[in-house]
Amino acid sequence: MTRTAIAARALAVTAAAALLSTATGPTVAQAKPEPKAPREFVALRDVDPTIIQEMRYLTPHNFVGVPVDGYEKPMCILTRPAATALHQAQTGLLKRGYSLKVYDCYRPQRAVDHFVRWAKDLDDQRMKAEFYPQVDKTRLFADGYIAEQSGHSRGSTLDLTVVKLPAAPTHAYVPGERLAPCYGPPQERFPDNSLDMGTGFDCFDTLAHTDDPRIQGAQRANRDLLRGALAEQGFVNLPEEWWHFTYKPEVFPDTYFDFPVSRRSLSGGPMADS
């Protein structure tokens, strides 16, 4: 073989190798799988299909004003012990003519990161009139409304309320509609089929503190109904939020997960999303 032929062959081999590298490189990078939930996580609907689910962060009706990162399907995911305990609480409430309604359950870390980015964008005030009318956005971190991590990401914390049965339909939020303060009179707040708890869900206001002394009468009785039903099953309330409860002991007390809220994240296989 002549020197010219050898050089030509070497050049061809080099070109082929470069082409292969270009073709396979991005494919390897794109093949990174989504994180999956540990087997201890379940869909609440598989444990108790009677609990009403109104997953707010999949919709634009939340303090951010847009669907939140990581919420792909309108489903509540929890650790199995938390879901089982919630089922027991629901069983007791059903006998009394009530149902639980969940607003948020497991929350991916990417959703928390979305909240943090929103809180740092001081120009984005689109939902202020409803969710934080009396709180300056510069105070959200200092006052504890927003944090870099959330107990929701550990899988045993959820936000919920109580609904009188038969449940009335919930008003469908239309982006851009007039917003009313979350702490206003019930006839002025955003229409919700929940019992009147004194404020709406995710209200950044001291009136949302579970034992705020200004909450009296039926509103106090309703908060006590929710807290009592859950406390009997091992849930502990966050004093600053009447809707926020954590099942104890937590299965994952120190681990913050980031798998998306979707049926495919669970170990049960490729079932239809709830």
N, C-alpha and C positions, 0 to 999 in steps of 0.2 A: 504493500500500500504506500502510495506516495505521501510526501509531507503535506501536500495540498489536500489530499483525501482525508488524512488523519485530522487535520485542522478543521475541515468541514464537518467531520463526524463529531468532534468534540463540541463544536459550536451548536450543532443540532441537539446534542444531549443536554447542554446547558440551557438552551431555549425551552426544551420540553420540561425540564425540572422547574424553571421559572413559571411556566404556564400552569403546572400542577400546583405549585405553591399558591399562586394567585387564585386558583379555582377552589382549593380546599381551605385556605386560611379563614375567610369570612364565614364559611359553613361551620367550622369548629366553634368560632366565637358566637354564632347565632344559636348554637345547640344547647346553650346553658339552660337547664330546666328551671321552671318555676319552683319555688320552695313548696313543700307539701306539709300538711298538718300531721302531727303525731297521731297515732291511732287512738289516743285518749280524747280526741275531738270528735264531736258529732253534730249533725244538723238538728236543731231543736224540733223541727217538724217531724222528724223520725221518732222522737221520744214523746212528744205531745203535740198532735196536730190541732188541738183546740185553742192553743194560745195564739192570740192575734199578733200579727207581725206588721209593723209599719216602720220599715227600715229607712230612717230619715236621711242617712248620709249617702244613699244611692240617688237621692233626689236633690233638687236645688233648694228645698225648703229646710235650710239649716243656717247656722251663723256664718258660714263661708259664702253661701249663695250659689254654689255649683255642686254637682256630684263630686264626692271626695275620692281621691286616689285609693285604689285597692278594693273598692266595693263594686263587684261585677254582677252580683245577683241579689235579689231582695230576700235574703235568708239570714237567719240567726244561727251562728255557730258558737258552741260552748264546749267546755270540757264535759265529759259524760256525768261526773258527779254533780256539777252545777245544773245541768239539764234535768237530771233525775229529781233533784231537790226542787227545781222550779215546777216540775210536773206535780209533785206532792202539794205544793202551795196552790197550784191551779185547781187541783181536785177539791180542796177545801173551799175555795172561792166559788167554784161552780155550784156547789150545794147552797150557796147563799145568794145566787143570782148574779154573780160577777164573773169577769174574766180578766186575766192579765193581758197586757199589751206591751210588747217590747219595741223600743225605738232603736236600740243598738246593743250588740253583744260583743263577740270577739272583734277587735279592731286591729287591722294590720299596722305595723310600724310605719309603712309608707303613708297611711292615712294621718297618723300623728305628725309625720314630717310635713304633710300638706297643711295641717293646722298651723304649724310653726311658721311656714313660709307666709301664710295668709296673715298671721298676727304681726309679722315684721313689715308687711306692706301697709303702711299707715294711710295710704290713699284709697284703699279698698274699704269703703264704709257702706256698701250697698245694703247690708242687712242690719245695720246699727239700730234703726228705728224699732225693730222687734226684739232683738236678742240682747243688746247691751246699750240701751238708750241713755243710761246714766253713768256709764263707765267709759273713761277715755281709753282709746285703743292702746295708748302707750303703757297702760297699767295692766294689760292682760297677763303678762308673765309674773309681775310683782304681786298681783292680787291672787294668783293661783288658778286663773281660769284656763290658761294654756301652759303646757309643760312639754319638755323634750321626750318624755316617755309617759305611757298610760297603763294603768292596771288592766284595762281592757285587752291589751295585747298579750296578756298572760292566759286569757281564755276563761276565767271564772267570774268576770265582772260584766254587768249589764245595766242598761238604763231601761226603765219600764214604768208602767202606770196601771191603773185599774179602770175597767170599763163596765158600766151597767148593762146587763143583757135584757133584751136583745140589743146588740150593738148597733148604734146609729151609724150611717155612713160618715166618713171623714171628708171634709172639704178638700178638694184638689187645689193645691197651691199653684198659682199662675205667676211665673217670674215677672216682676215689674208691678204686681198689684200693690195696693196701699198696705203698708205694714203698721201694726198697732203694737204698743209696748207689751212685752210678755208678762208684766206684772199688773196690768190693768184689770178692770172688772171683767168677769167671764164673758159678758155679752159684747165686750169690745176686743178681747184677745182673738188670736187666730182660732177659728172653730176647730175643736178637737172633740172626739167622742169620749174622751177620758172623763172621769169624775173630776170635779173642780178641786184642784190641789193648791189653789192660790196663785200660781204662776203657770206659764207654759213650760214645756220641756226645754232644756238648755238655756234657761233664763239666767243671764249673768247679772245677778242682783242678790243682795242679802236677803230679800224676801223669799228666795228659794232655799235658804237654810232650813233644814227639816223642822227644827224646833224654834224658828223665829216666833217671838211672842205675839207678833201682829197677826199671826194666822190663828184664827179662832173658829168656833162653831162647826159648820159642816166641812169647811176646808181642813180644819184640824182633825176631824173624825176621819176624813178620807185619807189623809197622810198616815194616820195611825193604823187604818185598815191595811194599807199597803205594807207598811213597815212590820206590823204584827204578823201578817200572813207569811212574810218572807223570813222574819226572825225565827219563827217556829221551825223552819227547815234549814237553819244554819247560815242565813245570809246576814251580812253586816252592812248597815247603811253608812254612807259618807255624809257626815253632818252638814256639809255645805251644799248638798244637792239632794232634794227629796226623792229623786228618781234613780239614784245611783246605789247599787248594791253589789257586794262581793261575797261569793260562797267561800266559806272557811271550813277546813283548811284547803288552801289552793293546791291544785295538782302541780302547777308550775309557778312557785312563788317568786322565782328570780329570773325567769326566762321571758323575753319579749319576742314574739313571733312576727313574721312578715309574709305569710302566705296569703293570697287574695281570698276575698269572701266569694267563694264559688264552690259548687258541688265537686268539681274536679280536684279541689284541694284536699278533699277528705279521702280516707283510705278505703272507703266503701266501694270504689270502682266507678266506672263511667255511667252513673245514673243521670236521669234528667234533673236539671237544676230546679230547686224549690222556688 
